[in-house]
Amino acid sequence: MKTMKNIQFAQVEPTTKCNFRCGFCCGRSMDQSNLSLAQFTEFLELFPEIQHLELQGEGEPLINPDFFKMVDLANRRRIYISFITNGSFLHAYIQQILDSQIRSIRVSLETADPEKFQRIRGGSFAVVEAGIRQLLSERSRLGLSQPSVGFALTVLASTVDDVPDIYDLYQQLGMDGAIAIQSLNPMPQYAEVYDDQIASEYLETDQKQRLRGYMTSKVAQEIWFQKSPHHHFYDELFRPRPADIAKGKLASCPWLDSGINLDRHGRLTPCCMVKGESWSFGQLGEISREEILDSKAYLAAELARGVIPAPCRDCHIAQMIIADE
């Protein structure tokens, strides 16, 4: 069994606390807690080769009072930093963000309709939009090019036709960080917290077809190809590799090849979609680097032989890799 020795990509969950109440977020059913700065420091020391860091989990990252201290520690190691935020606190941290050398920010949303936004998220669309405008305006005034600012869009059955309006909003605001699009996650640790109303938000076949149309439209292509050179963590993690190009699809899981996830309790998992509540390699400080890497290699070997490992059940990435093997 080949041991994978290089961890280039790391996602760290600063907190599960959030001021929004999105029904599809499994963080609302988790204990509300913060990662400690000591654990974050220990994690960086365990994997000194990390090049890309995503400070994001099942909560609003800016709620952790040590968020910018974490950013500073990563900056000292010359790590590229990005995060996803609900956008409600951007206006309060503009100068710290611009001083922090954060590479990329994406703001999560499902719709640009204020009433729908409030109903889904329990927050103010106007506050989020104003925060984005203020951040981009001050970035421009200072002559800075980073962080890039884009959207992270979760498409629901009730909002699939809101996608064109989100493209319009992106362009109106002068954003440059691209738009990442995903649908509801069917993995057990997500699906088990969905109530009947949220479960009804999975896309039907005709909605998936409309979404594909929106995603391949001229405006969508313009947004993607005109994005900032300051790429987000996920764009780098899923950048096509030679083996992927040769196969015409993902040849292996980028997370298992070169990534790791740390949750707010210091539990290490293969990726951000595998929650420490249900499965982990072990606890930071109680498991060695070698044990973690060997376990990652075992999961990757299982996937390579066409078997989806237990923690990866219902993962669309794993399903894509083993399809038509």
Salt bridges, closest charged atoms under 4 A:
GLU13 OE1 - ARG264 NH1 3.51
ASP31 OD1 - ARG264 NH2 2.59
ASP31 OD2 - HIS265 NE2 2.80
GLU49 OE2 - ARG289 NH2 2.72
GLU54 OE1 - HIS232 NE2 3.05
GLU58 OE2 - LYS275 NZ 2.63
ASP66 OD1 - LYS69 NZ 3.71
ASP72 OD2 - ARG76 NH2 2.74
GLU110 OE1 - ARG121 NE 2.73
GLU129 OE2 - ARG133 NH2 3.03
GLU138 OE2 - ARG141 NH2 2.70
ASP161 OD1 - ARG210 NE 3.02
ASP162 OD1 - LYS116 NZ 2.96
ASP176 OD2 - ARG139 NH2 3.07
ASP206 OD2 - ARG210 NH1 3.36
ASP235 OD2 - ARG106 NH2 2.71
ASP235 OD2 - LYS227 NZ 3.45
GLU236 OE2 - ARG103 NH1 3.74
GLU236 OE2 - HIS231 ND1 3.15
GLU236 OE2 - ARG239 NH2 2.94
ASP244 OD2 - ARG241 NE 2.76
ASP257 OD2 - ARG241 NH1 2.67
ASP263 OD2 - ARG264 NH1 3.89
ASP263 OD2 - ARG267 NE 2.68
GLU277 OE2 - ARG264 NH2 2.72
GLU277 OE2 - ARG267 NH2 3.12
GLU302 OE2 - ARG305 NE 2.83
ASP314 OD2 - ARG313 NE 3.59
GLU325 OE2 - LYS247 NZ 3.41
GLU325 OE2 - LYS249 NZ 3.93
